[in-house]
Amino acid sequence: MAASAFAQGGAVGAFTNSDDVGAPPIKGAAEFDGASGQYRITGSGSDIWGKADQFHYVWRRMSGDFSVTATAKFLSEGNDHRKASIMLRQSLDTDSPFFHLVIHGNGMPGMQFRSAKGDNVNTVDLPIEGAGTFKLKLVRQGTTITAWCAKDNGALRELGHTENQLGSPVLVGLAVASHTLTAANTVLFSNVSVEPLGAAAAPKTGIGPFTDTADVGAPARKGATVFDSARGEYRITGTGANIWGKADQFRYLWREMPGNFTVTATLQFLGEGEEHRKAGIMVRQSLDADAAYGDFLIHGSGMPGLQWRSAKGEDTNTFDLPFDGPGKFRLKLVRSGVGITVSMAKDGAEWKEVARTEVTFRNPVLVGLVVCAHNADKSETVVFSDVSVESTVPAGSH
């Protein structure tokens, strides 16, 4: 029996998300047939062109070097310039930088790219070969992107390469646009492969249940993370002015996760420091200093707080809770849909749910542990123990 999945915003085969970009008036959709490995993607939208785009996108986030291949066949009639492509994109913003290897409805291959947010699209169009079935291959190695194409079971031939500064991570996936606001375009993608290359192909050694650690917001003093695997303890040192306002500076230990999850950790500050130094559990959209986030933190004074930035660049919201001084705190953060619920126990007491809020994120998100000194000239060290990160299923699901 063919296993199929329909998605608007959820996982589709090798990809994690299926979304309309640029709010086209006709909603797109994606279907993945697990038995055949085929993707049936429908998209509308005015175009992928100019200073802003409208299309349907099936994607996943990737870092480093990789190779993507897909065979594309248009299933619907339409405008000669309707499009099907392998796309690399900085974000889901309609004017985001991107690069894609595209086939038009009339059979014209092309490479198009927007070098900076809000810029016009640049294009390299190749001779039109007429309608058919096209195999596309796109390889990113460092800043070099190389493209190949084959028509109707012919041999892949290299079309050329260019330099592109999209950076890491990027959104990698399949895009479909109809080149009109009044009709949809459906494309069948088969033989889809998304493969890391070189060093990126090796599995990460991991830092316990996490994969990465870095400073966010370029604090003047570098932080550090040490994991004692025998004891299951993390010793995280962070600097940074604050996690607050419109932008943050702190040390982060994280992993990517989609869906719902529960994170627990016990923490204790080492030494003296600012009353408002912070440590805790964070869910974050990206490593941008002004990214959307939600966190549950303990301040140096012992004050617990639920904080969140609802959208990129907005001010931080906060809900501070009563406190009775420093100690050893066990924290729990549960994400369920847009809901974030936090619970706490101090110095061996029983768990108590203390607050909840809602923050809308795109999947996947970054989930991890944070430390901030609340002083750009000093460092703070926190020991985290009994750390657990678990995916969870929403109530009523089976």
C-alpha positions as CSV (number, residue, x, y, z in Angstrom):
1,M,0.0,0.0,0.0
2,A,1.4,3.4,-0.9
3,A,2.1,5.6,2.2
4,S,1.1,9.2,1.5
5,A,1.4,12.4,3.5
6,F,-0.3,15.7,2.7
7,A,1.3,18.7,4.2
8,Q,1.0,22.5,4.6
9,G,3.6,23.3,7.2
10,G,4.5,19.7,8.2
11,A,7.1,17.1,7.3
12,V,7.2,15.7,3.7
13,G,9.5,12.8,2.9
14,A,13.2,13.9,3.2
15,F,12.1,17.5,4.1
16,T,10.7,18.9,7.3
17,N,8.4,21.7,6.2
18,S,5.9,22.6,3.4
19,D,5.0,26.3,3.2
20,D,3.7,29.0,0.9
21,V,6.1,31.9,0.6
22,G,4.9,35.4,-0.1
23,A,1.2,34.6,0.7
24,P,-0.1,33.7,-2.7
25,P,-3.9,33.9,-2.9
26,I,-4.2,30.2,-4.0
27,K,-2.7,28.0,-1.3
28,G,-0.2,25.4,-2.3
29,A,0.2,21.8,-1.0
30,A,2.6,18.9,-1.1
31,E,2.0,15.1,-1.2
32,F,4.7,12.5,-0.6
33,D,4.2,8.9,-1.6
34,G,6.5,6.9,0.5
35,A,6.1,3.7,-1.6
36,S,7.3,5.4,-4.8
37,G,9.4,8.2,-3.2
38,Q,7.5,10.8,-5.3
39,Y,6.5,14.3,-4.3
40,R,3.5,16.0,-5.9
41,I,3.8,19.7,-5.2
42,T,1.2,22.3,-6.2
43,G,2.1,26.0,-6.0
44,S,0.7,29.3,-7.3
45,G,2.1,32.8,-7.0
46,S,3.0,35.6,-9.3
47,D,6.7,34.5,-9.8
48,I,10.1,33.8,-8.2
49,W,11.6,37.0,-9.6
50,G,12.2,40.8,-9.0
51,K,12.4,42.0,-5.4
52,A,9.9,39.5,-3.9
53,D,8.7,36.0,-4.5
54,Q,5.4,33.9,-4.3
55,F,5.6,30.1,-4.5
56,H,5.2,26.8,-2.6
57,Y,8.3,25.4,-0.9
58,V,9.1,22.0,0.5
59,W,12.3,22.4,2.5
60,R,14.7,21.4,5.3
61,R,17.5,23.3,7.1
62,M,21.1,22.2,6.3
63,S,24.6,23.4,7.0
64,G,27.9,22.8,5.2
65,D,28.3,21.2,1.8
66,F,25.6,19.0,0.2
67,S,24.2,17.6,-3.1
68,V,20.6,17.7,-4.1
69,T,19.1,15.9,-7.1
70,A,15.5,15.6,-8.3
71,T,13.6,14.7,-11.5
72,A,10.8,17.2,-12.3
73,K,7.8,16.8,-14.6
74,F,5.0,19.4,-15.0
75,L,1.6,17.8,-14.6
76,S,-0.5,20.8,-15.4
77,E,-0.7,23.2,-18.3
78,G,0.0,26.9,-17.8
79,N,2.2,29.9,-18.3
80,D,5.5,29.3,-20.2
81,H,7.3,30.8,-17.3
82,R,5.8,28.6,-14.5
83,K,8.6,27.1,-12.5
84,A,9.9,24.0,-10.8
85,S,13.3,24.1,-9.0
86,I,15.8,23.0,-6.5
87,M,16.2,26.0,-4.2
88,L,18.6,27.2,-1.5
89,R,17.1,30.0,0.5
90,Q,18.2,32.1,3.5
91,S,14.7,32.3,5.0
92,L,11.0,32.2,4.2
93,D,10.9,36.0,3.8
94,T,9.4,36.9,0.4
95,D,12.5,39.0,-0.4
96,S,15.1,36.6,1.0
97,P,18.4,35.9,-0.7
98,F,18.2,32.6,-2.6
99,F,19.7,30.5,-5.4
100,H,17.8,28.0,-7.5
101,L,18.3,25.7,-10.5
102,V,15.0,26.1,-12.3
103,I,13.0,24.5,-15.2
104,H,10.4,26.7,-16.8
105,G,7.1,25.4,-18.2
106,N,8.5,25.8,-21.8
107,G,11.5,23.6,-20.9
108,M,14.0,26.4,-20.4
109,P,16.6,25.7,-17.7
110,G,18.0,28.6,-15.7
111,M,20.0,29.6,-12.7
112,Q,18.6,32.5,-10.7
113,F,19.7,34.2,-7.5
114,R,19.1,37.1,-5.2
115,S,22.3,38.1,-3.6
116,A,21.0,40.3,-0.8
117,K,17.6,40.7,0.9
118,G,15.4,42.9,-1.1
119,D,17.6,43.0,-4.2
120,N,16.5,42.2,-7.7
121,V,16.9,38.6,-9.0
122,N,19.8,37.9,-11.3
123,T,19.4,35.1,-13.9
124,V,21.3,33.0,-16.4
125,D,18.9,31.4,-18.9
126,L,20.0,28.5,-21.1
127,P,18.7,27.3,-24.5
128,I,15.1,26.1,-24.5
129,E,14.8,22.4,-25.0
130,G,11.0,22.1,-25.0
131,A,8.8,20.4,-22.5
132,G,9.8,17.1,-21.0
133,T,11.1,15.4,-17.9
134,F,14.2,17.0,-16.4
135,K,16.7,15.6,-14.0
136,L,18.3,18.4,-11.9
137,K,21.4,18.3,-9.7
138,L,22.7,21.1,-7.5
139,V,25.9,20.9,-5.4
140,R,27.1,23.4,-2.8
141,Q,30.8,23.3,-1.8
142,G,31.8,26.2,0.4
143,T,30.6,29.3,-1.5
144,T,30.6,27.5,-4.9
145,I,27.3,26.3,-6.3
146,T,27.4,24.0,-9.4
147,A,24.4,22.9,-11.5
148,W,23.7,19.9,-13.8
149,C,20.7,19.0,-16.0
150,A,19.5,16.1,-18.1
151,K,16.3,15.8,-20.2
152,D,14.3,12.7,-20.8
153,N,16.8,10.1,-19.5
154,G,19.8,11.8,-21.1
155,A,23.1,12.0,-19.3
156,L,23.6,14.8,-16.8
157,R,25.7,17.6,-18.1
158,E,27.2,20.5,-16.1
159,L,25.5,23.8,-16.8
160,G,28.0,25.9,-14.9
161,H,28.8,27.2,-11.4
162,T,28.8,30.5,-9.5
163,E,29.8,31.9,-6.1
164,N,27.1,32.6,-3.6
165,Q,27.3,33.8,0.0
166,L,24.1,32.3,1.5
167,G,26.1,30.9,4.5
168,S,24.9,28.2,6.9
169,P,22.5,27.0,7.8
170,V,20.3,27.4,4.7
171,L,16.8,26.2,3.7
172,V,17.2,23.5,1.0
173,G,14.2,22.1,-1.0
174,L,11.9,22.0,-3.9
175,A,10.0,25.0,-5.2
176,V,6.9,25.4,-7.5
177,A,5.4,28.6,-8.8
178,S,2.6,29.1,-11.4
179,H,3.6,32.6,-12.6
180,T,0.0,33.7,-12.2
181,L,-2.3,34.5,-9.2
182,T,-5.3,32.9,-10.8
183,A,-4.1,29.3,-11.3
184,A,-2.0,26.6,-9.6
185,N,0.9,24.6,-11.1
186,T,1.5,21.0,-10.1
187,V,4.8,19.3,-10.6
188,L,5.8,15.7,-9.9
189,F,9.3,15.3,-8.4
190,S,10.9,11.8,-8.3
191,N,14.3,10.3,-7.6
192,V,14.9,13.0,-4.9
193,S,18.1,12.8,-3.0
194,V,19.5,15.2,-0.4
195,E,23.0,14.2,0.7
196,P,25.6,16.0,2.9
197,L,29.2,16.0,1.4
198,G,32.6,15.8,2.9
199,A,32.9,16.6,6.6
200,A,29.2,17.4,6.8
201,A,28.5,13.8,6.0
202,A,30.1,12.5,9.2
203,P,27.7,12.3,12.2
204,K,28.3,14.9,14.9
205,T,30.0,13.5,18.0
206,G,27.5,15.4,20.1
207,I,27.7,17.2,23.4
208,G,25.4,14.9,25.3
209,P,21.9,15.2,23.7
210,F,23.1,18.5,22.0
211,T,25.0,19.0,18.8
212,D,26.4,22.6,18.8
213,T,27.7,25.3,21.1
214,A,28.4,28.9,20.3
215,D,28.2,32.5,21.4
216,V,25.2,34.4,20.2
217,G,25.3,38.2,19.5
218,A,29.1,38.4,19.4
219,P,29.9,39.1,23.0
220,A,33.3,40.8,23.7
221,R,34.5,37.8,25.7
222,K,34.1,34.3,24.4
223,G,32.1,31.6,26.2
224,A,32.9,27.9,26.6
225,T,31.2,24.6,27.1
226,V,32.6,21.5,28.8
227,F,30.7,18.2,29.0
228,D,31.6,15.6,31.6
229,S,30.1,12.5,30.0
230,A,30.9,10.3,33.1
231,R,28.8,12.5,35.4
232,G,26.4,13.8,32.7
233,E,27.2,17.4,33.7
234,Y,27.7,20.5,31.6
235,R,29.9,23.4,32.8
236,I,28.8,26.4,30.6
237,T,30.6,29.7,30.8
238,G,28.9,32.7,29.2
239,T,29.4,36.5,28.9
240,G,27.1,38.9,27.1
241,A,25.2,42.1,28.0
242,N,21.8,40.5,28.4
243,I,19.0,38.3,27.0
244,W,16.6,41.2,26.7
245,G,15.2,44.1,24.6
246,K,15.6,43.7,20.8
247,A,18.8,41.7,20.7
248,D,20.7,39.2,22.9
249,Q,24.2,38.2,23.9
250,F,24.9,34.8,25.6
251,R,26.4,31.4,25.4
252,Y,24.2,28.7,23.8
253,L,24.3,24.9,23.8
254,W,21.7,23.5,21.4
255,R,20.3,21.0,19.0
256,E,17.7,21.3,16.2
257,M,14.2,19.7,16.9
258,P,10.8,19.8,15.1
259,G,7.5,19.2,16.8
260,N,6.7,18.9,20.5
261,F,9.2,18.2,23.2
262,T,10.1,18.4,26.9
263,V,13.4,19.7,28.2
264,T,14.5,19.4,31.9
265,A,17.7,20.5,33.6
266,T,19.1,21.2,37.1
267,L,21.3,24.3,37.3
268,Q,23.4,26.0,39.9
269,F,25.5,29.2,39.5
270,L,29.2,29.0,40.5
271,G,30.6,32.0,42.3
272,E,29.3,35.5,42.7
273,G,28.0,37.8,40.0
274,E,25.3,40.2,38.7
275,E,21.9,39.7,40.3
276,H,20.5,39.6,36.8
277,R,22.9,37.1,35.3
278,K,20.8,34.3,33.7
279,A,20.8,30.6,33.0
280,G,18.2,28.2,31.8
281,I,16.4,26.5,29.0
282,M,15.7,28.2,25.6
283,V,13.8,27.5,22.4
284,R,15.0,29.8,19.6
285,Q,14.2,30.3,15.9
286,S,17.8,30.9,14.9
287,L,21.2,32.2,16.1
288,D,20.4,35.7,15.0
289,A,20.8,38.1,18.0
290,D,17.3,39.4,17.4
291,A,15.6,36.0,16.7
292,A,12.3,35.0,18.1
293,Y,12.7,32.8,21.2
294,G,11.1,31.6,24.4
295,D,13.0,30.7,27.6
296,F,12.7,29.8,31.2
297,L,15.6,31.3,33.2
298,I,16.9,31.6,36.7
299,H,18.5,34.9,37.6
300,G,21.6,35.2,39.9
301,S,19.3,36.5,42.6
302,G,17.2,33.3,42.4
303,M,14.3,34.9,40.6
304,P,12.7,32.6,38.0
305,G,11.4,34.2,34.8
306,L,9.5,33.2,31.6
307,Q,10.7,35.4,28.7
308,W,9.8,35.5,25.0
309,R,10.3,37.5,21.8
310,S,7.3,36.9,19.6
311,A,8.9,37.9,16.3
312,K,12.4,38.8,15.0
313,G,13.5,42.2,16.1
314,E,10.7,42.8,18.6
315,D,11.2,43.6,22.2
316,T,11.4,40.9,24.8
317,N,8.3,40.1,26.9
318,T,8.8,38.8,30.5
319,F,6.9,37.3,33.4
320,D,8.9,37.3,36.6
321,L,7.9,35.0,39.4
322,P,8.3,35.3,43.2
323,F,11.6,34.1,44.7
324,D,13.3,33.5,48.0
325,G,17.0,33.7,47.1
326,P,19.6,31.6,45.2
327,G,19.8,27.9,45.3
328,K,19.8,24.8,43.1
329,F,16.9,24.8,40.6
330,R,15.4,22.1,38.5
331,L,13.6,23.5,35.4
332,K,11.2,22.0,32.9
333,L,10.1,23.5,29.6
334,V,7.4,21.8,27.5
335,R,6.6,22.8,23.9
336,S,3.2,21.7,22.6
337,G,2.2,23.4,19.4
338,V,2.5,27.1,20.0
339,G,2.3,26.6,23.7
340,I,5.2,26.8,26.1
341,T,4.7,25.6,29.7
342,V,7.3,25.8,32.4
343,S,7.6,24.1,35.7
344,M,10.2,24.4,38.5
345,A,11.5,22.8,41.7
346,K,14.0,24.3,44.1
347,D,16.5,22.5,46.4
348,G,14.8,19.1,46.0
349,A,11.2,20.2,46.4
350,E,8.4,18.8,44.3
351,W,7.7,20.0,40.7
352,K,5.3,22.9,40.4
353,E,3.9,24.3,37.1
354,V,4.5,28.1,37.3
355,A,3.6,29.7,33.9
356,R,2.8,29.3,30.3
357,T,2.6,31.4,27.1
358,E,2.4,31.1,23.3
359,V,5.1,31.7,20.7
360,T,4.8,30.7,17.1
361,F,7.9,29.2,15.6
362,R,8.8,27.6,12.2
363,N,10.1,24.0,12.5
364,P,12.7,23.0,13.2
365,V,13.8,25.1,16.2
366,L,17.0,25.3,18.2
367,V,16.6,23.8,21.7
368,G,19.1,24.1,24.5
369,L,20.8,25.6,27.5
370,V,21.8,29.2,27.9
371,V,24.1,31.3,30.2
372,C,24.4,35.1,30.2
373,A,26.6,37.2,32.5
374,H,24.5,40.4,32.2
375,N,27.9,42.1,32.0
376,A,29.9,42.4,28.8
377,D,33.2,42.5,30.7
378,K,32.7,39.4,32.9
379,S,32.0,35.7,32.6
380,E,29.6,33.5,34.6
381,T,29.8,29.7,34.9
382,V,26.8,27.5,35.6
383,V,26.7,23.7,36.2
384,F,23.8,21.9,34.5
385,S,23.0,18.3,35.5
386,D,20.2,15.7,35.1
387,V,19.6,17.1,31.6
388,S,16.9,15.5,29.4
389,V,15.6,16.3,25.9
390,E,12.7,14.2,24.7
391,S,10.3,14.4,21.8
392,T,6.7,14.2,22.9
393,V,3.4,13.4,21.2
394,P,0.4,15.8,21.7
395,A,-2.4,14.6,23.9
396,G,-5.0,12.7,21.8
397,S,-2.5,11.6,19.1
398,H,-1.7,8.0,18.4
